[in-house]
Amino acid sequence: MKKLFNDGWHFAELALDEASMYNDEKPVFFTPEQFYDSAAAQSFAPVRVPHDWQIHHVNELYKNSVGFYKKSFSLSAEEVNGRHCAIRFEAVYMNSAVWVNGKKAGEWKYGYSTFELDISSLVHEGDNEVLVIAVYQNCNTRWYSGAGIIRDVYFINTYRVYLPTDGVYFTATPAESTDLAGEWNIKISVEVSGAISGHKIENIISTTDGKEFAKSEFPLSPVPVRDEESDWLHQNVPSLATTSVSRAQEELAVEAPVLWELNAPFFYILTTKLMDKNNVVIDEIQQHCGFKLAEFTADKGFFLNGRHQKIYGACQHHDQGALGAAFHIDALRRQFRKLKDMGVNSVRCSHNPPPSAWMDLCDEMGLLVDDEIFDMWEKPKTTFDYGNYFNEWCERDVTNWVRRDRNHPSLIMWSVGNEIYDTHMGNGFEITKRLYTAVVKSDPNKNAQITIASNYMMTEGAQKCATQIDTVGYNYLERLYNEHHQKNPDWKIYGSETGSTVQSRGIYHFPDSLKLVTFSDGQCSTLGNCTTPWGCANTQTVIANDRDCPFSAGQYIWTGWDYIGEPTPYHTKSSFFGQIDTAGFPKDTFYLFKSEWAGNNTKPFVHILPYWDWNEGQMIDVKAYTNGESVELFFNGTSLGRQNINHKDGAEPFGHWIVEYHKGEIKTIAYDKDGKAIAEDIKKSFDDPAKIVLNPETEDETGKAGSLHFIQIMLADKDGTLVENARNYITFNVAGDAELVGMDNGDSTDYEEYVSATGRSQTRRLFANRLIAIVRSKNNNSSFVITAASAGLQNVSLKFDGKEWKEAAPYFAIRPEKDFIPTRKIELIADGSTKLDAAHREVHVTAKVLPENASIKEIKWNPVLKECVASDNIEVCDGLIRAAGDGECILRCTARNNTEYDEVISDLPFTVSGIGTQKRNPYTLIEACRFDKYDDTNNKSKPEMSLESGISNRKCGATWVSFDKVDFGADGADTIHLPIFSFSTEFPIEIWDGTGTKPDTSKLLGRFTYKHESIYNTYSENVFTLDCRLFGVHTITIAFDYDLYLHGFYFEKSQKAFAKLAALDADLIAGDSFTKTDIAVEKIGNNVNLDFANMDFGDKSATSITICGKSNTENNTINIKFFGADGTTSTQVIEFTHTDDYEEKTFEIAPVTGLQKISFVFLPGSNFDFKWFRFR
């Protein structure tokens, strides 16, 4: 008997001092045993398991801490004497140990795999207590893991002879691969634990409604397993560590089973019964099984049940938004349902084993599974991660993972690693074989293919590892498909991880043609113009890359849903990769995937974007995603044109128009191939919020105890049109037989708590007019009332009566907890043309803050270029905009709503001509995106926009970029700062004066080596001194070979008077005899003077001068003349005695202050080589 053991747990959290985690800068790895004695002193509070303790403090999601869980339970004599007792944890994150009645039952390092402990010798009649301790040391993962008993717990109580939980193995294959409707052969292997004596096994296969389909022809007699296998099970399955294991095997032939299909996922129930010698059933296990034929081919891709099927896959992390890592099947069902609606037919559990319910749901819902286990092998990716335990523990984790999941009809692949550096540099080849062997020991009939998801497939090491697996996964390396297919025609290739476009729901950064990664609002545009340097250019490219590759089995996009952690390209809370946000609201890209992946398998639809509320006259990209054959756009009833959609092989399978904004509505109509209208979508202009809208997601609503309800919260204007940029605070309350679990809005920048502190009420902000509230029913047929309140708006209530939602009278006792009303829009209105020139140099712009009752009216004016860097084309003074320099720019007005980001952004384009071009200031950061020219030899692509207005060469390779009109002024500069992010820690870089790197047109200013540890998505500076000081206006070129992200550059501003100045930097060199070389002025002879103007010493006296030179005679007398700005003159004389080579000599001089022109005068008889000098 196996029963849930989730109730009655108590929890305590003990913070860890980070300083204690290191000794002499080396990490200290704690064990749960070190904290066992501390358990008694903790203050425990009741919690619901599954439980994630980190999700309860959003501002410390990665808190170093130890979690203590304890539970008391009572056993009768009948449950103890002569019985087998075990406790089964689906996952405890991480580094955990279990004690029962004060004695250690076992430990487990990996935070995602299931483990079961035999506690028969530790329990007794009466009261018992189990204690679980988990240690969380950050950083132990690359994403948000959560911490604690994050999945279900089970208690197992059976006779001493029993069926091990994962000891039944089912395989079904067609007798003839060309006749799937005919005979199928079944193999069933059943383990029995304990001392057998006349025990028998019977297997029954039935439909989910109980109809018997097949059964054992006669009871089976188990026999002891071979010693080698027994030893393997003892070593790797904790619950079998001390018991004998026997096995019964049988083969059955069945006729015409119902096949498991994606659109008709029919599965069977396999019931295995253990009978004693008197034929009394003493144990029984049930699980899913099914009949399918999954085939990967090298030349034609993937086939399911004999039909070609592209894998339309999505990678999924394990967290569930506001629930954190604490698993709930209703939340997962909701995730899968939305993915299915998008057209997804397969999920990859990246990068760790999923809950068992994940596999069950995939069986039920028709989703293929790429079942993955490790994100690292023996080379850790973070300081405290599982890589530190891999070599000792990997076989145990693989064994328990495969044994648990191997019978599911949805299973198609075992992925033994993701982006494993060991496959490139290290012991990866041997580890690949080791893991392959471990998988096959538990799945010898190959119910699934073995794979690795690799981003190192360009390397020899990873390609060698690929020869040891069944299917070859490529992460972001579609460019290698054709080459590797030709080189290795037997490889079965697929995209194990693709995409990595980034997008924020409801956020649009115009124009679509601008590919910008970061923005001052901390968000990513969902127009389709925001991606990562390693990812695809946009969603349509993600789709086309795999669609147009006939031998690829398919792909798994990164990702289906957003997840907590990895907030590329920012340092916020959650990811931007998903097509659905963490709250469960689809982004616009969801509908593009749906149009191509679901296609005609779903109802006709069209989705239009963006919402319709912008500045008058602003040019707006309008897109329409549809599964129709053509689509037409109307603005206020007037057609703006119909566009055909090429779903077969089109590069842009959607409609796209650029429309000048005016109030009203935009409407799209989709048509079929015969020109018949089949769907439409409308976006209308809207006013300020006037009412609250509550929308329960009604699918699968039940009154079952513990079930979750997801309620969408939005605002509408007085006409009922949704206010799509609303950000108002909502206070949400639950009254009755339910509790408020938490709320989420999908905003990565929002650090308000996910979890309701009271279980009754919580206040969160809308993000892009969406908020989700999660309510849990307490009992069967729970009845409860929900109420939403917001400042300035009337309350709204709904009632759930245990079966359905009904209207309810507003519950006015609930008051908004916050009266702050955020700004949603800044409307910019120009009183004239925004095209400025010499005759029309200024225009007045008014900014109107909406809603009109916004709590803060404070706004900020920012002239910017389209790349979101400061512009000097216009100047702003109290709403008066003046022309300052030629070019195109944007007048940007922003509001922060008491946050650190420009939450509200309003843009008005400007063009300036006939004024003149501005020069660039090198003493503030010149962002790399401002480059004027780049290395386009051999049609090389342009470096892409990247983090914080920087650029990346990851796609174009070795390149250079140049920046014109950099004005160093009269003081000049020679010290350059380069902020760079790279995965490499040391590489060369060059700085040139001029455009490009050809010596005949440019001068090399320095060849340097950049060195810095790689800090993910963070620019780190190196500082270099050029070979010469630059004065006046120059073109600067930066050249680099390695993959990197360049933020830009800036120079140190230093006084020329106290700088190290080359003799060659002289404003004037005149006289009878001298020679200029690359490094110095040499052979200075009769009556030569070197003049340096604008030497401003200020109030700080110069009292010495250092000269680097070579005196070719016994002595060279150098007269240094000072010509003060006040008309005074003076001369100081130094004697530079003979040297054999260049030497630096320092001379004391009388104090010099103020602005001077300095002249070095060499008298007749001189013979001097002059390299540089410096006053101090």
C-alpha positions, 0 to 999 in steps of 0.5 A, spaced: 500 500 500 502 506 498 499 513 500 500 520 500 504 522 506 503 530 505 499 532 511 502 534 518 509 537 516 512 542 520 518 547 518 523 551 520 528 555 516 535 556 519 539 562 515 547 560 513 552 565 514 555 566 507 562 567 510 562 560 513 561 557 507 568 559 505 575 557 508 581 561 505 576 562 499 575 555 498 568 553 498 566 549 504 560 543 503 556 542 509 552 536 510 545 535 513 548 531 519 552 538 521 545 541 523 542 535 526 543 537 533 540 544 531 533 541 529 531 541 536 532 548 537 528 551 531 521 554 531 517 549 527 510 552 524 505 547 520 506 547 512 503 544 506 507 539 502 510 540 497 513 546 500 518 551 497 521 555 502 525 560 498 519 562 494 516 565 501 522 571 500 522 574 493 527 578 495 532 573 497 530 567 492 537 564 493 538 565 501 543 560 504 539 556 509 538 550 512 530 547 512 528 542 517 521 538 516 518 534 521 512 530 521 509 525 527 505 519 525 502 513 528 503 506 526 499 500 529 502 493 531 499 490 525 502 496 520 509 494 524 510 487 525 512 483 520 511 489 515 515 493 510 515 500 511 518 505 506 518 513 505 518 515 498 520 522 496 519 525 489 524 530 490 528 534 496 532 540 494 537 539 495 543 535 499 538 532 504 538 527 509 532 523 513 532 521 520 526 516 523 525 516 530 532 519 531 536 514 527 538 516 520 535 512 514 539 515 508 541 521 504 540 524 497 544 529 494 541 531 487 535 535 488 530 533 483 530 525 483 526 520 486 528 516 492 525 511 497 528 509 503 526 502 507 525 504 514 522 498 517 527 497 522 526 504 524 519 505 526 515 502 532 508 501 534 505 508 536 508 515 535 513 516 530 517 522 527 521 523 521 525 529 520 528 531 514 534 536 513 536 540 506 542 544 505 541 550 500 548 553 499 548 558 493 550 558 488 548 551 486 544 552 480 543 556 474 536 558 475 531 558 480 531 551 484 527 553 490 528 549 496 525 543 500 520 538 500 518 540 493 514 534 491 510 529 493 511 524 499 509 517 500 508 512 505 509 505 503 506 499 508 506 492 505 508 485 507 515 483 508 515 480 501 512 486 496 513 489 489 518 494 489 515 501 487 519 501 480 520 494 479 515 493 473 518 494 466 513 494 460 515 494 453 510 493 447 513 492 440 509 491 433 510 484 430 510 487 424 512 495 423 508 495 417 502 493 420 501 497 427 493 495 427 495 487 427 499 483 433 503 486 438 508 483 442 509 485 450 514 483 455 513 484 462 518 484 467 516 484 475 521 484 481 519 481 487 523 483 494 523 479 500 524 471 501 519 468 496 516 462 498 510 460 493 509 467 491 506 468 484 505 474 479 499 476 475 499 482 470 492 485 467 492 490 462 485 494 462 482 500 459 482 506 464 474 505 465 476 498 467 475 493 461 480 488 461 484 487 455 490 482 456 492 478 462 497 473 464 496 466 461 497 463 468 501 466 474 508 467 474 513 464 479 519 469 480 526 467 481 532 470 484 536 475 479 543 474 477 548 476 482 551 482 478 544 485 477 542 484 485 549 487 486 547 493 482 540 494 485 543 494 492 548 499 490 543 504 486 536 503 489 536 505 496 530 501 498 532 495 495 539 495 499 538 490 504 533 485 501 533 479 496 530 481 489 527 476 485 524 477 478 518 474 474 518 475 466 513 474 461 511 475 453 504 476 451 501 477 444 495 482 443 491 483 437 489 490 435 491 495 441 488 502 441 495 506 439 497 512 443 497 518 439 498 525 440 491 527 438 488 521 441 492 519 447 489 512 449 493 509 454 492 502 458 493 501 466 497 495 467 496 492 474 501 487 477 498 483 483 503 479 488 499 473 491 502 468 496 502 461 496 495 461 498 493 465 492 491 471 496 493 478 493 498 481 498 501 487 494 498 490 487 501 496 483 498 500 477 501 504 472 500 507 465 502 503 459 501 504 452 502 502 445 506 506 440 512 506 435 516 512 435 522 512 430 528 517 429 531 516 422 537 519 420 534 522 413 527 523 414 526 525 421 521 522 426 515 518 425 510 516 430 506 510 429 508 510 422 507 517 420 512 522 419 511 527 425 515 534 426 517 534 434 514 541 436 517 541 442 518 546 448 523 546 454 520 547 461 523 548 467 520 545 474 517 552 477 510 554 477 510 561 478 507 564 484 507 556 487 515 556 486 518 549 486 512 546 490 509 542 485 501 542 484 498 537 478 493 543 477 498 548 475 502 543 471 495 541 467 494 548 466 501 549 463 500 543 459 494 545 456 496 552 454 502 549 451 498 544 447 493 550 445 500 553 442 501 547 438 506 544 442 506 536 442 512 535 446 516 537 452 523 537 455 523 537 462 530 541 462 534 540 465 532 535 471 527 529 472 520 531 472 515 529 478 511 523 476 505 526 475 508 530 469 509 523 466 502 521 467 499 528 464 503 527 458 500 520 457 493 523 458 494 529 454 498 527 448 505 530 449 511 526 447 517 527 453 524 528 452 526 526 459 532 529 462 537 528 468 543 532 468 545 540 467 552 538 469 557 532 470 563 532 474 565 539 472 561 544 476 557 550 473 556 553 479 560 553 486 555 548 490 552 544 485 551 537 483 557 536 479 561 536 486 557 529 487 556 527 480 561 521 480 559 518 487 552 519 485 550 519 478 549 511 477 544 512 483 540 518 480 540 515 473 537 508 476 532 511 480 530 516 474 529 511 469 526 505 473 520 510 475 519 513 468 520 507 463 513 505 462 510 511 460 507 511 452 509 519 452 516 517 453 521 518 447 528 520 449 532 519 455 537 526 455 543 524 460 546 531 460 545 539 457 550 543 455 556 539 458 562 542 458 566 535 460 564 533 452 568 538 450 574 539 455 574 533 460 572 526 461 566 526 457 567 520 452 568 516 458 562 519 462 557 518 456 559 511 455 558 510 463 551 514 463 549 510 457 550 503 460 547 506 466 540 507 462 540 501 459 541 497 465 534 499 467 531 500 460 534 494 456 529 494 451 530 501 449 523 504 450 526 511 449 532 513 445 538 516 449 541 523 447 545 529 450 543 536 449 549 539 446 552 546 445 559 544 444 557 540 437 562 544 433 568 541 437 571 534 436 570 532 443 562 533 443 562 530 436 566 524 439 561 523 444 555 523 439 558 517 436 556 513 443 548 515 443 542 514 439 540 521 437 544 527 437 541 534 440 544 541 438 543 547 442 543 553 438 547 550 432 542 549 427 548 552 422 551 545 423 545 541 421 547 540 414 555 540 415 554 534 420 548 531 416 553 530 410 559 528 415 555 523 419 549 520 415 547 515 420 546 521 426 539 522 428 539 530 429 534 534 432 534 541 436 534 540 443 534 547 445 533 553 440 530 560 440 532 564 446 528 570 443 526 574 449 519 578 450 515 581 455 508 580 454 504 587 452 511 591 451 512 594 445 519 597 443 518 600 436 520 600 430 520 592 429 526 593 424 530 595 431 533 589 434 535 592 441 536 587 447 535 591 453 531 597 454 530 602 460 524 599 462 527 593 464 523 589 459 524 586 452 519 587 446 514 582 444 514 585 437 519 580 435 525 584 435 528 582 441 533 576 442 539 574 445 546 574 441 546 566 441 539 565 440 535 566 433 534 573 430 526 572 431 520 567 432 519 566 425 526 564 424 526 559 430 520 556 426 523 556 419 530 553 421 527 547 423 521 547 418 525 547 412 530 541 415 527 535 412 532 530 416 531 534 423 526 530 428 524 537 430 526 542 436 525 544 443 524 551 443 527 555 449 522 556 452 514 554 453 513 558 459 517 563 463 521 561 469 524 564 475 531 565 474 536 566 468 533 573 467 537 574 461 538 580 458 537 583 465 539 582 472 531 581 475 527 576 477 525 571 472 526 569 465 523 573 458 524 566 454 517 564 454 511 564 450 507 564 456 509 568 462 510 566 469 503 568 471 500 564 465 498 569 460 500 568 453 505 573 449 504 575 442 509 570 440 505 564 442 500 566 437 505 565 431 507 559 434 500 557 434 499 559 427 505 554 424 505 549 429 497 548 431 495 550 424 489 547 421 489 542 427 485 548 431 480 552 429 481 558 425 483 564 428 487 571 427 491 575 433 493 582 432 498 586 435 499 591 439 494 594 443 491 601 440 493 607 445 499 611 442 501 618 441 498 621 435 502 621 429 506 615 431 508 610 426 506 603 429 508 596 427 502 592 426 502 584 425 497 579 425 498 572 426 493 567 423 492 560 421 488 563 415 491 563 408 491 571 407 489 576 412 487 584 411 487 590 416 482 595 417 483 602 420 477 605 422 473 601 417 478 602 411 482 597 408 490 598 409 491 591 404 490 584 404 497 580 405 497 572 403 501 568 408 505 563 406 505 557 411 509 552 407 516 555 406 515 563 408 520 567 411 515 571 415 508 567 415 504 573 418 501 580 416 505 586 417 503 593 416 506 600 418 500 604 421 500 612 423 497 612 430 490 615 430 484 614 435 479 608 433 480 601 432 484 596 428 481 590 425 484 584 422 480 579 418 483 572 416 481 568 410 481 561 407 484 559 401 477 560 397 477 567 400 472 566 405 472 570 412 474 565 417 476 569 423 477 576 426 480 580 431 479 587 433 484 592 438 480 599 440 483 605 443 481 606 450 480 611 456 482 610 463 480 604 467 473 604 470 471 597 472 475 591 474 474 585 470 474 578 474 475 572 469 476 565 472 479 560 467 474 555 467 477 549 464 477 543 469 474 547 475 472 542 480 470 542 487 475 537 489 479 538 496 486 541 494 484 543 487 487 550 484 482 555 481 486 561 477 482 567 476 484 573 471 484 580 473 484 586 468 481 593 468 476 596 463 474 603 461 467 605 461 465 602 454 468 595 457 474 595 452 480 592 456 485 598 458 492 594 456 497 598 459 494 599 466 498 598 472 493 599 478 494 595 484 489 590 486 487 588 493 484 580 492 480 577 498 478 570 499 472 569 504 469 562 505 472 555 504 478 556 500 485 560 501 489 565 497 495 561 495 498 567 491 498 572 486 503 573 479 503 578 474 509 575 470 513 582 471 520 580 472 522 587 475 516 586 480 519 583 487 512 584 491 511 577 494 508 571 490 505 568 496 499 571 500 501 572 508 494 570 510 491 566 505 485 571 505 488 577 502 494 580 498 495 586 494 499 586 487 500 590 481 497 589 474 502 588 469 500 590 462 493 589 465 494 582 467 494 579 474 493 572 476 490 570 483 491 562 485 485 560 490 485 553 493 479 549 495 480 547 502 474 541 502 470 537 497 465 542 494 468 548 497 464 554 496 467 561 497 467 568 494 472 572 491 473 580 491 477 585 488 478 592 490 482 598 487 483 605 489 478 609 485 474 603 482 468 599 485 469 592 488 467 586 484 465 579 487 464 572 484 462 566 488 464 559 487 458 554 489 463 548 489 461 546 481 461 553 478 462 560 478 456 565 479 455 573 479 455 576 486 454 582 490 460 586 491 463 585 498 464 593 500 468 591 506 474 589 502 478 596 502 484 597 497 490 596 501 494 601 497 491 608 494 497 609 490 495 609 482 500 608 477 501 612 471 499 608 465 501 612 459 504 619 457 501 622 451 505 627 447 502 632 443 507 637 439 504 644 437 507 643 430 512 639 426 517 635 429 522 636 423 526 641 425 531 645 421 535 652 421 528 656 419 524 652 424 529 650 430 524 649 435 517 646 437 513 646 444 511 639 446 506 637 451 506 631 456 499 629 459 499 624 464 494 618 464 490 616 468 488 623 470 488 621 477 495 618 477 498 619 484 505 621 481 505 626 475 513 626 475 516 625 468 523 625 465 524 628 458 530 624 455 532 625 447 535 619 445 537 615 439 533 609 436 538 605 440 536 608 446 542 612 448 542 619 449 542 624 443 545 630 442 540 632 436 535 636 440 535 639 447 529 640 452 527 646 456 520 646 459 517 642 454 520 647 448 524 642 444 530 645 440 534 643 434 542 642 436 545 637 431 543 634 424 540 627 425 534 622 427 532 622 434 526 620 439 524 625 444 522 620 450 518 621 456 518 616 462 515 615 468 518 610 474 512 609 478 516 609 484 520 604 481 528 603 479 525 602 471 522 607 466 515 603 467 512 608 462 515 610 456 512 615 450 516 616 444 515 622 439 520 621 433 524 628 431 528 629 425 533 635 425 537 637 418 541 643 416 544 645 423 550 641 423 553 634 425 555 634 433 562 631 435 562 625 440 565 626 447 570 620 449 570 622 456 563 619 457 561 612 455 560 612 447 556 606 446 558 600 442 551 601 438 553 608 435 559 605 431 559 608 424 562 602 420 564 595 421 568 590 417 563 588 411 569 584 407 566 578 404 559 580 406 560 579 413 554 580 417 554 586 422 555 586 429 548 585 433 545 590 438 546 586 445 546 588 452 545 595 454 546 598 448 552 594 446 554 589 441 556 582 440 560 579 434 557 572 436 554 571 429 559 575 425 565 572 428 572 576 428 570 584 426 572 591 427 567 597 428 569 604 428 567 611 431 567 617 427 568 624 430 571 623 436 573 629 439 579 629 444 579 636 445 586 640 446 588 636 452 587 630 449 587 623 452 591 616 451 588 611 456 582 607 454 577 603 458 573 597 455 567 594 458 566 587 455 563 581 457 565 574 454 565 567 456 573 567 455 577 570 460 583 572 456 583 574 449 587 580 444 584 586 442 586 592 438 585 599 438 586 603 431 586 611 429 582 611 423 577 606 419 579 599 419 585 595 421 589 596 414 596 600 416 595 604 409 589 607 412 589 607 419 594 607 425 595 602 430 594 605 437 595 598 441 595 591 441 592 589 448 590 583 452 584 583 455 583 579 462 577 578 466 573 573 470 567 571 466 561 574 470 554 572 466 551 578 463 556 583 466 560 588 463 567 588 466 572 593 464 580 593 462 584 599 462 589 600 456 594 606 455 595 607 447 602 608 444 600 615 443 596 621 446 590 623 441 588 630 440 582 633 436 578 629 432 579 622 430 576 616 428 577 610 433 577 603 431 576 597 435 578 590 433 577 583 436 577 576 434 574 572 440 566 572 441 564 578 446 559 583 448 562 590 447 559 595 451 563 601 448 569 605 450 571 611 454 577 615 455 580 618 462 580 625 462 586 628 464 590 635 464 594 635 458 599 639 462 600 633 467 600 628 462 605 623 459 606 627 452 610 624 446 614 629 443 611 627 436 604 630 439 607 637 439 603 642 436 609 645 432 616 642 430 620 647 427 628 648 426 634 646 421 635 639 423 630 633 426 627 627 423 620 624 425 620 616 426 614 612 429 616 613 436 620 619 437 623 626 434 630 624 433 636 627 431 634 634 433 640 639 431 640 646 430 635 651 433 629 646 433 623 648 437 617 643 439 611 647 441 606 645 446 600 649 447 594 649 452 598 647 457 594 649 463 597 647 470 591 651 474 593 652 481 597 646 482 604 647 481 609 643 476 615 642 480 619 637 476 619 634 469 621 627 466 624 627 459 625 620 456 630 621 451 637 619 448 643 624 448 648 623 443 653 628 445 656 629 451 651 633 454 645 637 451 642 643 453 635 644 453 631 651 454 624 650 456 620 656 455 614 658 458 609 663 455 604 665 460 596 667 458 597 673 462 603 675 458 609 673 462 615 669 460 620 665 463 626 660 461 628 654 465 634 650 463 636 643 464 642 639 462 641 632 459 648 628 459 650 623 454 646 616 454 647 610 450 640 609 449 633 612 451 633 613 458 628 617 463 631 623 467 627 627 472 629 634 473 627 639 478 624 646 476 621 652 479 614 652 480 609 653 474 602 654 474 596 657 470 595 656 462 602 656 458 605 655 452 611 651 452 617 651 447 623 646 448 628 649 444 635 646 442 641 650 441 646 649 436 650 643 437 645 639 439 644 632 437 638 629 441 633 624 440 626 626 444 621 620 445 616 623 451 616 628 457 611 629 463 610 634 468 609 633 475 
